[in-house]
């Protein structure tokens, strides 16, 4: 009810203006311009009291705040002001009044021919033909007719083009108004042709056949085997309302839907579209969503951008755009994981960096925050196979140079990952050597039936003290730890200890306090252990207890099993972390991190 009451209070003038603005935004010719223009409709704006609107050189249209008009008239006003910018009418002329009148006459004739809106000023004045320069020369020689002075939207005798200081723009530089108009003109022509051919009923531009993005896609399919298979399976979406709704400034990729969103308002050239499209396709092919592994997804996206952009510059694929591109030569040769470990040390600056989607936003729309569903294994395998087949074809035909790091990553994706239990056992093997065995007659083995009179020596292991062949385990028993995770972690430790003949393991349970369990036999760790605590999460007391224990060897490694919801931990000896997949530590670990599936 409150919403309906607020809607009823909107005055007719505002309703008509909003309707005209929606009509202008839906026009394919004007939408790229209006996407970058700020429309100001307040009492303190620069529009004269008897005028309709004025447009400033910094991309701001000041509209009369209370004037009543039809939506078609407001459509004309907004189009007139926007086209002043798109046609480059802001320039120093020797006779500014004559130039202003020539531009107004040309735009009035232009909008009348295209049937865009209804002219609210001097509606019955006959308009001459000719471009701005021809009209300007005519007015300088013959003077400006009185009727033509009335075509100014600021009122007779007032210019509707004002030179203002530059405002702050996203990316640091103002947009190229002429390029935006050219893009809109191409969209309008394509939509009109398709409507005339019966392909569509409305001039939508979600996928334009002759846009720079579509030409870039066709180039990948026909001329760049590495990414051709991936490009063929992605649809290019070029729709300003969709990009505005998803807050995509330049480009983004949706691996699940198989779509690459390219914002036409960015006015990218074909070479820049190639660079951007290759950037998004590599995000998908290199499985950057799956490789996040609990890291901050935005910072992981930024780290991947640094690596991908450096590769694309080495490969010479297209041209890097000016906005949304992250590149640092000092990070060359590093993997995305290594770059991530570096950039997380400066979160304040990194949070302000811009991806292709915008400042502080991920250009991979399939994020692990629940916004879109995660990819299935079949889809993941499909994208990997596309990239690997592209690499094979690229190498066979000798298409061009590929960075070594990119080739290594593509080949590594085809290898099955090593299970976390195996990698954890390999880490333990670096500290626990196999037990040596010796032959002894102290307790002979059974004599062979063929030679019953000959005693046979028995092979027995050397006796080793428990404290010299062991490792420590600090188990997070806080309330946030799931029972299934505790069982998996303890089961993996028990199985390793039994397989390597580790007599006992030093176990410490820790949450708000440390609970020392002493040395526990391997077969008792996963069976009869009773977890104590289940309170808060403070692991440092358990770490300190092990490091200070006199019966625990100084060279003994420590394994911390936690879900990552803990404070910073300080360890002075060899250590590692065992965590569930999808979690992360609140600090940069010095030891390896093993993620349980």
VOGU-3710 file (C-alpha; in Angstrom, 3 decimals, decimal comma):
1> xxxxxxxxxx> 0,000/0,000/0,000  2,821/2,409/0,850  4,414/1,820/-2,528  1,136/2,494/-4,343  0,647/5,707/-2,361  4,122/6,908/-3,316  3,452/6,137/-6,962  0,237/8,173/-6,877  2,123/11,211/-5,611  4,338/11,390/-8,736
11> xxxxxxxxxx> 3,269/14,446/-10,718  2,275/14,119/-14,386  5,311/16,131/-15,530  7,689/13,647/-13,895  5,777/10,661/-15,252  5,949/12,044/-18,800  9,660/12,774/-18,458  10,379/9,256/-17,202  8,397/7,772/-20,062  10,340/9,848/-22,582
21> xxxxxxxxxx> 13,620/8,824/-20,995  12,674/5,148/-21,238  11,830/5,635/-24,899  15,224/7,240/-25,500  17,076/4,465/-23,643  15,276/1,825/-25,726  16,322/3,455/-29,001  19,377/1,555/-30,340  20,810/4,726/-31,861  20,744/6,678/-28,589
31> xxxxxxxxxx> 21,264/3,998/-25,950  25,109/3,861/-26,122  25,270/7,638/-25,625  22,665/7,847/-22,876  24,361/5,047/-21,003  27,318/7,379/-20,379  25,356/10,639/-20,030  24,131/11,890/-16,662  20,677/13,522/-16,801  20,203/16,156/-14,083
41> xxxxxxxxxx> 16,647/17,321/-13,315  16,687/19,515/-10,227  15,793/23,071/-9,286  19,436/24,189/-9,189  20,418/22,952/-12,645  21,776/25,123/-15,474  18,629/25,055/-17,606  17,071/28,539/-18,066  13,589/29,052/-16,670  12,080/29,410/-20,157
51> xxxxxxxxxx> 14,122/26,611/-21,754  13,820/22,855/-22,106  17,334/21,558/-21,524  21,026/22,274/-22,015  23,868/19,824/-22,521  27,335/20,323/-21,065  30,597/19,191/-22,641  31,304/16,934/-19,643  28,387/14,653/-20,516  25,640/16,114/-18,307
61> xxxxxxxxxx> 22,175/17,085/-19,566  20,399/19,677/-17,401  16,636/19,318/-17,890  13,951/21,800/-16,809  12,624/20,348/-13,523  8,923/21,296/-13,777  8,074/21,758/-17,449  5,075/19,739/-18,664  5,413/17,921/-21,974  4,573/14,674/-23,696
71> xxxxxxxxxx> 6,923/11,678/-23,625  7,572/12,143/-27,369  8,726/15,722/-26,747  11,092/14,608/-23,989  12,393/11,936/-26,365  13,269/14,677/-28,853  14,932/16,817/-26,156  17,143/13,996/-24,873  18,037/12,870/-28,386  18,899/16,449/-29,421
81> xxxxxxxxxx> 21,235/16,918/-26,449  22,850/13,495/-26,761  23,551/13,955/-30,462  25,326/17,260/-29,757  27,921/15,114/-27,972  27,869/12,214/-30,406  28,350/14,393/-33,486  31,232/16,351/-31,955  29,480/19,741/-31,939  31,563/21,003/-29,027
91> xxxxxxxxxx> 34,404/22,830/-30,761  35,798/26,325/-30,884  34,172/28,279/-33,707  34,988/31,823/-34,792  31,275/32,723/-34,639  29,745/30,648/-31,814  26,163/31,886/-32,330  26,156/30,879/-35,979  27,690/27,500/-35,126  25,094/26,909/-32,421
101> xxxxxxxxxx> 22,261/27,699/-34,841  23,754/25,505/-37,577  23,993/22,533/-35,191  20,424/23,053/-33,949  19,027/23,213/-37,482  20,952/20,139/-38,583  19,770/18,111/-35,555  16,174/19,212/-36,008  16,248/18,035/-39,618  18,088/14,834/-38,673
111> xxxxxxxxxx> 15,570/13,842/-35,975  12,664/14,785/-38,209  13,928/12,518/-40,986  14,378/9,627/-38,540  11,003/10,344/-36,916  12,469/10,414/-33,416  10,119/12,266/-31,061  8,158/15,484/-31,569  9,957/18,820/-31,785  8,677/21,052/-28,935
121> xxxxxxxxxx> 10,375/24,243/-30,228  9,394/25,983/-33,486  7,390/22,927/-34,638  6,181/24,525/-37,889  9,479/25,985/-39,116  10,689/24,659/-42,478  14,198/23,308/-42,196  16,872/23,625/-44,897  19,105/20,732/-45,932  22,883/20,586/-45,571
131> xxxxxxxxxx> 25,358/19,591/-42,899  26,581/21,745/-40,024  29,534/23,239/-41,889  27,406/24,275/-44,894  24,758/25,824/-42,650  27,436/27,596/-40,616  28,959/29,210/-43,703  25,488/30,272/-44,864  24,600/31,860/-41,520  27,939/33,649/-41,322
141> xxxxxxxxxx> 27,331/35,157/-44,773  23,595/35,865/-44,575  22,850/36,002/-40,853  20,696/33,729/-38,721  16,940/33,789/-39,477  14,805/34,492/-36,416  12,919/31,205/-36,741  16,120/29,227/-36,573  17,159/30,932/-33,321  14,049/29,410/-31,725
151> xxxxxxxxxx> 15,353/25,871/-32,315  17,707/26,156/-29,332  16,425/24,068/-26,402  17,695/26,691/-23,963  15,264/29,267/-25,354  15,628/31,971/-28,029  18,986/33,699/-27,807  20,512/31,143/-25,406  22,897/28,343/-26,466  21,911/24,827/-25,436
161> xxxxxxxxxx> 25,576/23,699/-25,534  27,675/24,708/-22,514  31,379/24,113/-21,972  31,959/22,723/-18,465  34,935/21,257/-16,624  35,490/17,532/-16,909  33,857/15,338/-14,270  35,282/12,117/-12,865  34,841/9,167/-15,194  35,071/5,466/-14,550
171> xxxxxxxxxx> 38,486/4,406/-15,792  39,946/7,930/-15,581  39,180/9,225/-19,089  35,910/10,475/-20,670  34,170/8,273/-23,219  34,596/8,703/-26,948  31,240/10,188/-27,876  31,678/9,789/-31,620  32,571/6,106/-31,220  29,484/5,562/-29,073
181> xxxxxxxxxx> 27,295/7,167/-31,742  28,887/5,022/-34,452  28,181/1,951/-32,384  24,578/3,019/-31,873  24,163/3,753/-35,572  25,405/0,269/-36,465  22,994/-1,239/-33,966  20,068/0,758/-35,328  20,831/-0,184/-38,931  21,210/-3,883/-38,060
191> xxxxxxxxxx> 17,952/-3,869/-36,112  16,091/-2,087/-38,925  17,344/-4,560/-41,541  16,349/-7,551/-39,423  12,910/-6,103/-38,756  12,416/-5,467/-42,478  13,511/-9,038/-43,259  11,106/-10,470/-40,700  13,855/-11,937/-38,534  12,540/-10,167/-35,452
201> xxxxxxxxxx> 9,617/-8,014/-34,509  11,385/-5,504/-32,299  14,744/-3,787/-32,746  16,537/-5,757/-30,053  20,300/-5,895/-30,190  21,191/-8,744/-27,829  23,268/-10,447/-30,522  24,226/-8,312/-33,501  25,691/-10,178/-36,425  28,127/-7,527/-37,673
211> xxxxxxxxxx> 29,356/-6,044/-34,417  33,081/-5,990/-33,573  32,471/-8,702/-30,967  30,840/-11,026/-33,482  33,666/-10,449/-35,950  36,157/-11,227/-33,185  34,312/-14,473/-32,421  34,395/-15,499/-36,083  38,132/-14,733/-36,158  38,782/-17,105/-33,256
221> xxxxxxxxxx> 36,776/-19,873/-34,915  38,456/-19,496/-38,305  41,977/-18,319/-37,477  42,939/-19,102/-33,866  42,756/-22,845/-33,115  43,751/-22,561/-29,443  40,491/-20,845/-28,471  38,369/-21,602/-31,529  36,532/-24,564/-29,989  35,709/-22,600/-26,842
231> xxxxxxxxxx> 34,598/-19,531/-28,792  32,264/-21,624/-30,956  30,373/-22,805/-27,869  29,814/-19,346/-26,355  27,088/-16,901/-27,305  27,946/-13,201/-27,440  25,397/-11,017/-25,619  25,528/-7,323/-26,525  22,635/-5,654/-24,777  23,073/-2,469/-22,763
241> xxxxxxxxxx> 20,046/-3,056/-20,448  21,331/-6,539/-19,579  24,829/-5,195/-18,919  23,384/-2,443/-16,758  21,317/-4,911/-14,780  24,327/-7,169/-14,147  26,617/-4,143/-13,643  28,987/-5,163/-16,446  31,075/-2,189/-17,534  33,131/-3,811/-20,317
251> xxxxxxxxxx> 32,715/-7,604/-20,357  31,993/-10,681/-18,258  31,604/-14,421/-18,805  28,983/-16,902/-17,607  30,393/-20,440/-17,947  27,109/-22,140/-17,005  24,960/-20,310/-19,569  27,767/-20,348/-22,146  27,579/-16,570/-22,625  30,078/-13,733/-22,912
261> xxxxxxxxxx> 28,571/-10,347/-22,119  30,092/-7,464/-24,099  28,830/-3,991/-23,241  28,353/-1,994/-26,490  28,740/1,235/-24,492  32,429/0,433/-24,026  32,863/1,087/-27,786  35,641/-1,479/-28,227  37,328/-1,964/-31,566  37,547/-5,397/-33,152
271> xxxxxxxxxx> 41,147/-5,806/-31,974  40,158/-4,903/-28,422  37,221/-7,328/-28,607  39,659/-10,104/-29,522  41,749/-9,376/-26,437  38,719/-9,195/-24,144  37,126/-12,328/-25,586  40,372/-14,314/-25,253  40,617/-13,089/-21,666  37,153/-14,410/-20,788
281> xxxxxxxxxx> 37,621/-17,698/-22,643  40,852/-18,420/-20,761  39,028/-17,851/-17,471  36,703/-20,689/-18,437  39,206/-23,018/-20,078  41,717/-22,803/-17,226  39,006/-23,670/-14,636  39,537/-20,572/-12,547  36,225/-21,061/-10,726  37,138/-24,584/-9,629
291> xxxxxxxxxx> 40,687/-23,598/-8,693  39,587/-20,905/-6,260  39,740/-23,427/-3,365  38,381/-21,193/-0,630  40,296/-18,057/-1,588  38,615/-14,670/-1,721  36,997/-14,924/-5,134  37,459/-11,280/-6,147  41,173/-11,295/-5,264  41,526/-14,659/-7,009
301> xxxxxxxxxx> 39,850/-13,126/-10,078  42,339/-10,238/-9,942  45,303/-12,631/-9,658  44,076/-14,622/-12,665  43,628/-11,372/-14,617  47,264/-10,402/-14,043  48,454/-13,766/-15,387  46,071/-13,941/-18,357  46,713/-10,392/-19,549  50,467/-10,899/-19,488
311> xxxxxxxxxx> 50,091/-14,059/-21,588  47,834/-12,329/-24,113  50,316/-9,473/-24,501  53,102/-11,995/-25,168  50,907/-13,850/-27,663  49,895/-10,627/-29,442  46,171/-11,452/-29,409  44,296/-8,269/-30,271  44,819/-4,981/-28,478  44,528/-4,362/-24,743
321> xxxxxxxxxx> 41,679/-1,932/-23,870  42,378/1,085/-21,708  39,775/0,209/-19,045  39,569/-2,867/-16,827  42,949/-4,373/-17,745  45,346/-5,436/-14,983  48,995/-5,905/-15,927  52,221/-5,814/-13,939  55,521/-6,882/-15,599  56,954/-7,700/-12,159
331> xxxxxxxxxx> 54,484/-10,600/-11,861  55,569/-12,195/-15,143  56,259/-15,902/-14,923  54,237/-16,440/-11,731  51,229/-18,702/-11,471  47,833/-17,382/-10,411  48,299/-19,010/-6,993  51,644/-17,253/-6,497  50,218/-13,899/-7,617  47,326/-14,318/-5,178
341> xxxxxxxxxx> 49,729/-14,868/-2,271  51,438/-11,607/-3,173  48,425/-9,367/-3,639  46,628/-10,397/-0,440  49,270/-8,508/1,509  47,819/-5,193/0,271  44,048/-5,615/0,504  43,270/-1,896/0,707  44,777/-1,184/-2,718  43,700/-4,437/-4,356
351> xxxxxxxxxx> 40,042/-3,895/-3,457  40,097/-0,760/-5,618  41,361/-2,498/-8,756  39,087/-2,830/-11,742  38,375/-5,989/-13,678  36,568/-5,967/-17,008  33,302/-5,921/-15,108  34,119/-2,972/-12,855  35,829/-1,851/-9,657  35,573/-4,477/-6,949
361> xxxxxxxxxx> 33,565/-6,870/-9,175  34,364/-10,266/-10,668  34,118/-10,672/-14,434  33,387/-14,378/-13,895  29,667/-14,370/-13,185  29,662/-17,981/-11,984  30,884/-17,217/-8,494  30,855/-19,581/-5,506  28,608/-17,225/-3,507  25,355/-18,749/-4,668
371> xxxxxxxxxx> 24,565/-16,219/-7,364  24,626/-18,830/-10,116  24,862/-22,651/-9,923  28,282/-24,244/-9,931  29,323/-26,061/-13,099  28,840/-29,801/-13,306  31,772/-32,126/-13,817  30,657/-32,895/-17,364  30,688/-29,206/-18,320  34,079/-28,760/-16,672
381> xxxxxxxxxx> 35,489/-31,715/-18,629  34,020/-30,305/-21,836  35,737/-26,927/-21,434  39,040/-28,602/-20,571  38,842/-30,845/-23,619  38,109/-27,846/-25,848  41,227/-26,061/-24,603  43,459/-29,141/-24,813  42,292/-29,946/-28,347  42,869/-26,321/-29,300
391> xxxxxxxxxx> 46,430/-26,533/-27,954  47,100/-29,689/-29,965  45,761/-28,138/-33,182  47,567/-24,847/-32,479  50,879/-26,672/-32,113  50,329/-28,908/-35,145  49,574/-26,074/-37,574  52,206/-23,754/-36,058  49,735/-20,899/-35,570  51,999/-18,761/-33,406
401> xxxxxxxxxx> 53,826/-18,216/-30,117  52,340/-19,467/-26,845  53,819/-18,627/-23,425  55,369/-21,582/-21,637  53,318/-20,958/-18,502  50,053/-21,156/-20,457  51,088/-24,406/-22,162  52,064/-25,931/-18,803  48,725/-25,006/-17,233  46,710/-26,445/-20,123
411> xxxxxxxxxx> 48,648/-29,711/-20,005  48,381/-29,883/-16,230  44,598/-29,623/-16,472  44,511/-32,840/-18,499  46,323/-34,794/-15,771  44,100/-36,259/-13,021  44,707/-34,445/-9,705  46,602/-36,289/-6,975  44,245/-37,175/-4,083  44,770/-35,131/-0,956
421> xxxxxxxxxx> 45,503/-38,277/1,103  48,436/-39,139/-1,198  49,856/-35,621/-1,084  49,558/-35,578/2,715  51,391/-38,921/2,927  54,120/-37,609/0,627  54,605/-34,640/2,973  54,913/-36,933/5,996  57,421/-39,117/4,130  59,826/-36,173/4,086
431> xxxxxxxxxx> 60,137/-36,395/7,891  59,530/-40,077/8,721  61,990/-42,455/7,097  61,205/-46,142/6,540  62,270/-48,476/9,356  65,423/-50,438/8,617  65,282/-54,197/9,069  67,975/-56,679/10,085  68,498/-60,461/9,949  68,879/-62,216/13,301
441> xxxxxxxxxx> 69,135/-65,785/14,663  67,829/-64,791/18,082  64,391/-65,991/17,116  64,854/-68,162/13,990  62,079/-68,472/11,525  60,517/-71,793/10,568  62,934/-74,238/8,999  62,296/-75,320/5,476  61,090/-78,879/5,001  63,789/-79,598/2,436
451> xxxxxxxxxx> 66,600/-78,704/4,869  65,194/-79,231/8,381  68,637/-79,202/10,003  69,560/-75,685/8,763  68,276/-72,763/10,875  67,031/-69,745/8,956  67,533/-66,129/10,158  64,516/-63,965/10,807  64,083/-60,439/9,403  63,004/-58,021/12,152
461> xxxxxxxxxx> 62,850/-54,201/12,269  65,178/-52,140/14,412  63,593/-50,969/17,612  62,978/-47,210/17,512  61,912/-44,959/20,356  58,431/-43,511/20,052  59,644/-39,935/20,523  62,068/-40,254/17,592  59,538/-41,516/15,069  56,342/-39,552/15,474
471> xxxxxxxxxx> 54,514/-36,388/14,531  52,126/-34,011/16,248  48,486/-33,314/15,458  46,616/-30,239/16,678  42,924/-30,870/16,093  40,494/-27,950/16,022  37,519/-29,151/18,101  35,557/-25,902/18,044  31,821/-25,891/17,456  32,238/-24,908/13,803
481> xxxxxxxxxx> 34,075/-28,153/12,960  31,804/-30,743/11,361  31,825/-34,305/12,648  32,405/-35,703/9,147  35,499/-33,560/8,737  36,913/-34,704/12,096  36,379/-38,327/11,088  38,066/-37,858/7,704  41,084/-36,096/9,189  41,620/-38,595/11,991
491> xxxxxxxxxx> 41,054/-41,509/9,615  43,708/-40,239/7,210  46,221/-39,816/10,046  45,502/-43,281/11,443  45,855/-44,988/8,055  49,160/-43,247/7,342  50,574/-44,088/10,790  49,655/-47,765/10,355  51,094/-47,970/6,836  54,399/-46,350/7,870
501> xxxxxxxxxx> 54,663/-48,238/11,176  54,490/-45,099/13,281  54,118/-46,468/16,840  52,252/-43,477/18,274  51,140/-39,954/17,434  51,102/-36,967/19,780  47,550/-35,556/19,688  46,291/-32,270/21,136  42,647/-31,194/20,995  42,222/-27,448/21,001
511> xxxxxxxxxx> 39,360/-24,943/20,961  39,201/-22,291/23,685  41,757/-24,347/25,655  44,259/-27,101/24,884  43,560/-30,747/25,836  46,720/-32,855/25,679  45,962/-36,487/24,796  49,602/-37,541/24,935  50,923/-40,259/22,638  48,159/-42,347/21,092
521> xxxxxxxxxx> 48,632/-45,635/19,194  47,745/-45,384/15,531  44,928/-47,931/15,774  43,296/-45,939/18,579  43,237/-42,544/16,873  40,219/-43,146/14,624  38,407/-45,711/16,794  38,358/-44,881/20,468  39,213/-41,181/20,543  36,788/-38,991/22,469
531> xxxxxxxxxx> 36,788/-35,405/21,287  36,853/-32,848/24,081  35,976/-29,207/24,012  33,646/-28,072/21,171  33,927/-24,476/22,348  35,564/-21,465/20,681  38,540/-21,468/18,297  41,989/-20,548/19,662  44,633/-22,912/18,271  47,766/-21,150/19,512
541> xxxxxxxxxx> 47,683/-22,759/23,015  47,752/-26,218/21,442  50,635/-25,217/19,165  52,584/-23,789/22,105  51,981/-26,945/24,141  53,554/-29,143/21,456  56,456/-26,792/20,758  57,322/-26,609/24,458  56,802/-30,318/25,275  60,048/-31,987/26,395
551> xxxxxxxxxx> 58,931/-35,434/25,235  58,144/-34,243/21,713  61,120/-34,151/19,291  62,271/-30,729/18,145  62,393/-31,871/14,507  58,923/-33,458/14,667  56,407/-31,972/12,188  53,022/-30,629/13,286  49,771/-31,048/11,368  46,956/-28,627/12,219
561> xxxxxxxxxx> 43,441/-29,793/11,279  41,048/-26,840/11,155  38,218/-25,299/9,175  40,029/-21,949/8,861  37,786/-20,094/11,327  40,653/-19,338/13,674  43,097/-16,591/14,591  46,640/-16,210/13,245  48,928/-19,092/14,229  52,680/-18,774/14,869
571> xxxxxxxxxx> 54,714/-21,966/14,298  58,491/-22,223/14,668  58,899/-25,677/13,123  57,833/-27,653/10,066  54,065/-27,733/9,790  51,103/-28,161/7,450  47,357/-27,546/7,479  44,533/-29,956/6,676  41,263/-28,196/5,814  37,974/-28,895/4,018
581> xxxxxxxxxx> 37,768/-27,828/0,393  36,253/-24,370/0,035  37,677/-22,960/3,273  40,683/-20,699/3,675  42,974/-19,418/6,396  42,794/-15,785/7,570  46,542/-15,416/6,997  49,202/-16,468/4,491  50,420/-19,944/5,513  54,106/-20,781/5,382
591> xxxxxxx> 53,540/-24,520/5,291  51,555/-26,523/2,707  47,759/-26,634/2,859  45,915/-29,873/2,030  42,225/-29,607/1,153  39,935/-32,536/1,941  37,337/-33,363/-0,706
//
